[in-house]
Amino acid sequence: MAEFRGVSASSDGRNKADKKLMAKMKFPANFSEKCDMKKVALEVFRPWVAKKVTTYVGMEDDIVINMVMAELENEDQPDPRLVQIHLTGFLERNTGAFMAELWKLLLSAQSNYKVVGGKPVKGMPTELLKEKEDEIKKINEGLQERARKIAEEQERDREREREREKEREA
């Protein structure tokens, strides 16, 4: 007969400690809203998480970034309060701000989930889409400016060539 060692999750002391911490801490109102991670395109969050962690920690910390992503990937409906408690040791006083912003983006992504042609399309946060649009717009403006300068320079070169031709003919 097989023997199992360890303790059940319900009798694990860490769960009790987490519950005590949750009772003491204050959390944003939107933490009560559930987020179905099956409806969220999580891959778009990694760069955002990396950027924020780098801002708060002062360097790109792959361990913290992977921990945040694992907290989101391992649960269908993660509890943002628990995620915040688990991240507090790494992000310290910035954890609340980080989680409030992250949860807002996750809820936004969930609300953008849709089914197109019978196939589910995972949602992306409106704010990140807007940032990406603005970034693309700036890149396009830069490219258009470069194209305009090149066209002007080519026109000047053609004008110089025409002047040289006229001088040769004269």
C-alpha positions in Angstrom: 0.0 0.0 0.0 1.3 3.4 -0.9 2.2 5.9 1.8 2.0 9.6 1.4 4.1 12.1 3.3 3.6 15.7 4.0 0.5 17.7 4.9 -2.6 18.6 3.1 -3.0 22.2 1.8 -5.7 22.9 4.3 -3.5 22.0 7.3 -0.3 23.7 5.9 0.9 26.4 8.2 1.7 28.7 5.3 -2.0 29.0 4.4 -2.8 30.1 8.0 0.0 32.7 7.9 -1.3 34.0 4.5 -4.8 34.2 5.9 -3.6 36.2 8.9 -1.7 38.6 6.7 -4.7 39.0 4.4 -6.9 39.9 7.4 -4.4 42.6 8.5 -3.8 44.2 5.1 -6.0 46.5 3.1 -6.4 45.8 -0.6 -7.9 47.7 -3.5 -11.7 47.2 -4.2 -11.1 45.6 -7.6 -9.2 42.7 -5.9 -12.7 41.3 -5.1 -13.2 40.9 -8.9 -12.3 37.5 -10.2 -10.1 37.2 -13.3 -10.4 34.1 -15.5 -6.8 33.6 -16.7 -8.1 31.4 -19.6 -9.5 34.6 -21.1 -6.3 36.6 -20.8 -3.3 36.7 -23.3 -0.7 36.3 -20.6 2.2 36.5 -23.0 1.7 40.2 -23.5 2.2 40.8 -19.8 5.8 39.5 -19.5 7.4 42.6 -21.0 5.2 44.8 -18.8 6.0 42.8 -15.7 9.7 42.9 -16.6 9.6 46.7 -17.1 7.8 47.3 -13.8 10.0 44.9 -11.8 13.1 46.6 -13.2 11.7 49.9 -12.2 10.9 48.8 -8.7 13.9 46.6 -8.0 16.5 48.6 -9.9 17.5 45.8 -12.2 16.0 43.1 -14.4 15.3 40.3 -11.9 14.4 37.2 -13.8 13.5 35.3 -10.6 10.8 37.9 -9.6 9.5 38.2 -13.2 9.2 34.4 -13.5 7.6 34.2 -10.0 4.9 36.8 -11.0 4.2 35.0 -14.3 4.1 31.6 -12.5 1.6 33.1 -9.9 -0.6 34.1 -12.8 -0.1 31.0 -15.0 -0.6 28.3 -12.3 -4.1 29.3 -11.3 -7.3 29.7 -13.4 -8.4 32.4 -11.0 -5.5 33.7 -8.9 -6.2 35.6 -5.7 -4.5 38.9 -6.1 -4.3 39.3 -2.3 -2.2 36.1 -2.1 -0.1 37.1 -5.1 0.6 40.5 -3.3 1.6 38.7 -0.1 3.9 36.4 -2.0 5.6 39.3 -3.8 6.0 41.6 -0.8 9.4 40.1 0.1 10.7 41.0 -3.3 9.0 44.3 -4.2 8.6 45.5 -0.6 6.8 48.8 -0.4 6.1 48.9 -4.1 4.1 45.6 -4.1 0.7 47.3 -3.5 1.1 49.7 -6.4 2.5 46.9 -8.7 -0.4 44.6 -7.9 -3.1 47.3 -8.2 -1.8 48.2 -11.7 -1.3 44.5 -12.7 -4.8 43.5 -11.5 -6.4 46.5 -13.4 -4.6 45.4 -16.6 -5.7 41.7 -16.1 -9.3 42.7 -15.6 -9.1 44.9 -18.7 -7.7 42.0 -20.7 -10.4 39.7 -19.4 -13.1 42.2 -20.5 -11.5 42.2 -24.1 -11.9 38.4 -24.4 -14.1 37.5 -27.4 -15.1 34.6 -29.6 -14.5 35.2 -33.3 -15.7 32.7 -35.8 -16.3 30.1 -33.1 -12.7 30.5 -31.9 -11.8 32.2 -28.6 -9.5 35.2 -28.8 -7.8 35.9 -25.5 -8.0 39.4 -24.3 -5.3 42.0 -24.1 -5.5 45.0 -21.8 -6.7 48.2 -23.5 -4.0 50.3 -21.9 -1.1 48.1 -23.3 -2.7 48.1 -26.7 -2.9 51.9 -26.6 0.8 52.1 -25.6 1.7 49.8 -28.5 -0.3 51.8 -30.9 1.4 55.0 -29.7 4.8 53.3 -30.1 4.0 52.2 -33.6 2.7 55.6 -34.5 6.0 57.2 -33.3 8.0 54.7 -35.2 5.9 55.4 -38.4 6.3 59.2 -37.9 10.1 58.7 -37.5 10.2 56.6 -40.7 8.1 59.2 -42.6 10.4 62.0 -41.5 13.4 60.0 -42.6 11.8 59.2 -45.9 10.9 62.9 -46.4 14.6 63.9 -45.7 15.9 61.3 -48.1 13.5 62.5 -50.8 14.5 66.1 -50.2 18.2 65.1 -50.4 17.6 63.1 -53.6 15.8 66.1 -55.1 18.7 68.4 -54.2 21.1 65.9 -55.8 19.0 65.8 -59.0 18.9 69.6 -59.0 22.7 69.8 -58.7 23.1 67.2 -61.5 20.8 69.3 -63.7 22.9 72.4 -62.9 26.1 70.5 -63.8 24.5 69.4 -67.1 23.6 73.0 -67.9 27.2 74.1 -67.2 28.6 71.4 -69.4 26.3 72.4 -72.2 27.2 76.1 -71.9 
